[in-house]
Amino acid sequence: MTVLPAWAQNGKFPDKMMRIVVPFAAGGGVDQTARVLATQLGHQLGVSVIVENKPGASGVLGGRFVQTAPADGYTLLFSAATHVLAREVLSNAPYDPQTDFAPVARVGEAPLMLVIAPTLAPQKLQDLTAAIRKEPEKWSTGIPGAGAPSHLATLLLAQQAKLKLTYVAYKGTQPALVDVAGGHIQMLLDSMISLLPLAKSGKVKPIVITSTARSPLMPDVPTAQESGMPQFSYASWYGVWAPKDTPPERVKLLSAAIAQAVAELGKQGALANLGVDPAPLEPEAFRRYIAGYVTQSAELLKGAGFRPE
């Protein structure tokens, strides 16, 4: 007897096209991960699953679109950790990410990488932190987005290593990365997959990654634990949300389908190619994870004197 997955037993849902909204521009790490997930889900569910990019307002535009969409399970939000910190980083957030959405599933985690301008002397993390402590006025770091994992990881690094840095705000990773390559700012800590091309070409110098194990995409770059900071680790993460009143049985079915898709993509290596480690969580576990993440992140932002914009 063949046991069908939970959603296949349902027989009614889904029976038409689904859409996954990405609140950022096409081509970035969030968008690429959403697209491989959408393709796999489409194969499993037997319906078209399309990705729609709705960038703007630090991800809030796309979030608001999904929040106000019909709560029928056919419109989902795929976003990064930044999504859940809207109230912590925006003075007039149009929604509460924890109460105005139904968490469906966490998909995976992605390490960050620290890079510096190629002409700078430090080769290792210990050399870099020593240089910053010696002449802190000479070191500025890019912040691609308020409340983004890059922002929080940079604050955590500064806190644990007791560094005084000048923070320079940017609208996204690429302009910050260009300025590091050009020596206009000295360092950037952001998604490894976003920094990979310039790091491999030598246009920026990779120093360390924030995962607990080295990445096969950049095997020569050590972890922070290997580099004298055993407590420093940080990961970006991706998840899926639905409008808050989506029927619980549909949320459960979608979560099961996503978990299977993530497992299959893990076997195929499709996520690894994007620098993403499969890390699925079902709805209630994901909800608890989000609550803890928001609490920890809010404390980190407050400790750094950050004020909502």
C-alpha positions in Angstrom: 0.0 0.0 0.0 1.4 3.4 -1.0 1.1 6.1 1.7 0.6 9.5 0.1 1.9 12.7 1.6 -0.6 14.6 3.7 -1.3 17.2 1.0 -1.8 14.5 -1.7 -4.5 12.8 0.5 -6.4 16.1 0.7 -7.6 15.9 -2.9 -8.8 19.5 -3.1 -6.0 21.8 -2.2 -4.1 23.1 -4.1 -6.0 22.8 -7.4 -4.9 26.0 -9.1 -1.8 28.2 -9.5 0.0 29.3 -6.4 2.3 32.3 -6.0 5.2 32.9 -3.8 5.9 36.6 -3.2 9.5 37.7 -2.7 9.7 41.2 -1.1 13.1 41.9 -2.8 14.4 42.4 -6.3 15.1 39.4 -8.6 18.5 37.9 -8.6 19.5 38.1 -4.9 19.9 35.2 -2.5 16.3 35.3 -1.3 14.9 35.3 -4.8 17.2 32.5 -6.0 16.3 30.2 -3.1 12.6 31.0 -3.5 12.7 30.0 -7.2 14.3 26.6 -6.6 11.8 25.9 -3.9 8.9 27.0 -6.1 10.0 24.7 -8.9 10.3 21.7 -6.6 6.9 22.5 -5.0 5.3 22.7 -8.4 6.6 19.2 -9.3 5.3 17.8 -6.0 1.9 19.5 -5.9 1.1 19.2 -9.6 0.2 22.9 -10.0 2.1 25.9 -11.2 4.0 27.8 -8.5 5.2 31.1 -9.6 7.5 33.7 -7.9 6.5 37.3 -7.9 9.0 40.0 -6.9 7.5 42.9 -5.0 10.5 44.9 -3.7 10.4 48.2 -1.8 10.3 49.7 1.6 12.9 47.3 3.1 10.7 44.3 2.3 7.5 45.8 3.7 5.8 46.3 0.4 5.8 42.6 -0.4 5.0 41.7 3.2 2.0 44.0 3.1 0.8 42.5 -0.2 0.8 39.0 1.4 -0.7 40.2 4.7 -3.8 41.5 2.8 -4.1 38.7 0.3 -6.9 36.2 0.5 -6.2 33.8 3.3 -6.6 30.7 1.2 -3.1 29.3 1.1 -2.5 30.3 -2.6 -0.4 33.4 -1.8 2.7 32.9 0.3 5.6 35.1 1.4 9.1 33.8 1.1 11.5 36.1 2.9 14.6 36.2 5.1 15.1 36.8 8.8 14.7 40.6 8.2 10.9 40.1 7.8 10.3 39.4 11.5 12.1 42.5 12.7 9.8 45.1 11.0 8.6 46.5 14.3 12.2 46.7 15.7 13.7 48.6 12.7 10.8 50.7 11.4 9.1 53.4 13.4 5.8 53.0 11.5 5.7 49.3 10.6 2.3 48.5 8.9 2.1 45.1 10.6 3.4 42.9 13.4 5.2 40.0 11.7 4.5 37.7 14.7 0.7 38.2 14.8 -0.3 39.3 11.3 1.1 36.3 9.5 0.8 32.5 9.9 4.3 30.9 10.0 4.3 28.0 7.6 7.9 26.7 7.6 11.5 27.6 8.0 13.4 26.5 4.9 17.1 26.9 5.6 20.0 28.8 7.0 22.9 30.5 5.2 26.2 31.6 6.6 27.6 35.1 6.3 31.1 36.0 5.3 33.4 38.9 6.4 35.3 40.6 3.6 37.7 43.5 3.7 39.2 45.8 1.0 41.8 43.9 -1.0 44.6 46.4 -0.3 44.4 46.1 3.5 47.0 44.2 5.4 45.0 41.8 7.7 44.9 38.2 6.5 43.2 36.6 9.6 40.4 37.6 12.0 42.9 38.1 14.9 44.9 40.5 12.7 41.8 42.4 11.7 40.4 42.8 15.2 43.8 43.9 16.5 44.1 46.5 13.7 40.6 47.9 14.4 41.3 48.2 18.2 44.6 50.0 17.4 43.1 52.5 15.0 39.3 52.3 15.2 38.8 55.7 13.4 40.2 54.1 10.3 37.6 51.3 10.1 34.1 51.6 8.7 31.8 48.8 7.8 28.8 48.6 5.4 25.3 48.0 6.7 23.2 46.9 3.7 19.9 47.0 5.6 18.6 47.9 9.0 17.8 44.8 11.0 19.2 42.5 8.3 21.3 39.5 9.3 24.3 41.4 8.1 23.5 44.3 10.4 22.9 42.1 13.4 25.9 39.9 12.8 28.1 43.0 12.5 26.8 44.3 15.9 27.4 40.9 17.5 31.0 40.8 16.1 31.6 44.3 17.5 30.1 43.4 20.8 32.0 40.1 21.3 35.4 41.4 20.0 35.0 44.8 21.7 35.4 46.8 18.5 34.5 50.4 17.8 33.3 50.7 14.2 31.8 53.4 12.0 28.6 52.1 10.4 27.8 53.2 6.9 24.2 52.6 5.8 23.5 51.3 2.2 20.5 50.3 0.2 21.4 46.7 -0.4 24.5 44.6 -0.6 25.8 45.5 -4.0 26.6 49.2 -3.4 28.3 48.3 -0.1 30.3 45.5 -1.8 31.4 47.9 -4.6 32.6 50.3 -2.0 34.6 47.7 -0.1 36.2 46.6 -3.4 37.1 50.2 -4.1 38.5 50.9 -0.6 35.8 53.5 0.2 34.8 51.5 3.3 37.0 48.8 4.9 34.8 45.8 5.6 31.5 44.1 5.1 29.8 41.2 6.8 27.0 39.8 4.7 25.5 36.7 3.0 28.3 34.5 1.7 26.6 33.7 -1.6 26.3 37.5 -2.3 30.0 38.1 -1.7 31.2 35.0 -3.4 32.0 36.3 -6.9 34.1 39.2 -5.8 35.8 37.1 -3.1 36.8 34.4 -5.6 38.0 37.0 -8.1 40.2 38.7 -5.4 38.4 42.0 -5.6 37.6 41.7 -1.9 39.5 39.7 0.7 37.6 37.0 2.6 38.5 36.7 6.2 36.1 34.4 8.0 32.6 32.8 7.7 30.1 32.8 10.5 29.0 29.1 10.3 30.3 26.4 12.7 31.9 24.5 9.8 33.7 25.6 6.6 31.6 26.0 3.5 32.4 23.8 0.4 31.8 26.9 -1.7 34.8 28.6 0.0 36.7 25.8 1.7 39.8 27.9 2.3 38.0 30.5 4.4 38.1 29.6 8.1 35.3 29.8 10.6 35.2 32.2 13.5 35.7 29.3 15.9 38.9 28.4 14.1 40.0 32.1 14.2 40.0 32.7 17.9 36.3 33.6 18.5 34.7 30.3 19.6 31.4 32.1 20.6 30.8 33.9 17.4 28.5 32.3 14.9 25.5 33.7 13.0 23.3 32.6 10.1 20.8 34.2 7.9 17.6 32.1 7.5 14.7 31.9 5.1 11.1 31.0 5.8 7.6 30.9 4.4 4.5 32.7 5.7 0.8 32.9 4.8 -1.8 35.5 5.7 -2.7 35.0 9.3 -6.3 33.6 8.8 -5.2 30.9 6.5 -7.0 27.7 7.6 -4.6 25.7 9.9 -5.1 22.5 7.9 -3.9 24.2 4.8 -0.9 25.7 6.7 -0.1 22.1 7.9 -0.3 20.7 4.4 1.9 23.4 2.9 4.4 22.9 5.7 4.6 19.2 5.0 5.0 19.9 1.2 7.8 22.4 1.9 9.6 20.0 4.2 9.6 17.4 1.5 10.7 19.9 -1.1 13.6 21.0 1.2 14.7 17.4 1.7 14.7 16.7 -2.0 16.5 20.0 -2.8 19.1 19.0 -0.2 19.7 15.6 -1.8 20.0 17.3 -5.2 22.5 19.8 -3.9 20.4 22.7 -5.2 20.4 24.5 -1.9 24.1 23.9 -1.3 24.8 25.6 -4.6 23.1 28.7 -3.1 25.0 28.5 0.1 21.9 27.4 2.0 21.8 24.5 4.5 18.4 22.8 4.8 16.9 23.6 8.2 13.1 23.0 8.1 10.8 23.8 11.0 7.1 23.0 11.1 4.7 25.9 12.0 4.7 25.8 15.8 8.4 25.2 16.1 8.9 28.0 13.5 6.7 30.3 15.6 8.7 29.6 18.7 12.0 30.1 16.8 10.8 33.5 15.5 9.8 34.7 19.0 13.3 33.9 20.3 15.0 35.4 17.4 13.1 38.7 17.7 13.8 38.9 21.4 17.5 38.3 21.0 17.8 40.7 18.0 15.9 43.5 19.8 18.3 43.3 22.7 21.3 43.4 20.3 19.8 46.5 18.5 19.0 48.2 21.8 22.4 47.5 23.2 24.0 49.2 20.1 21.8 52.3 20.5 19.9 51.6 17.3 16.6 53.6 16.9 13.8 52.6 14.5 13.9 54.7 11.3 
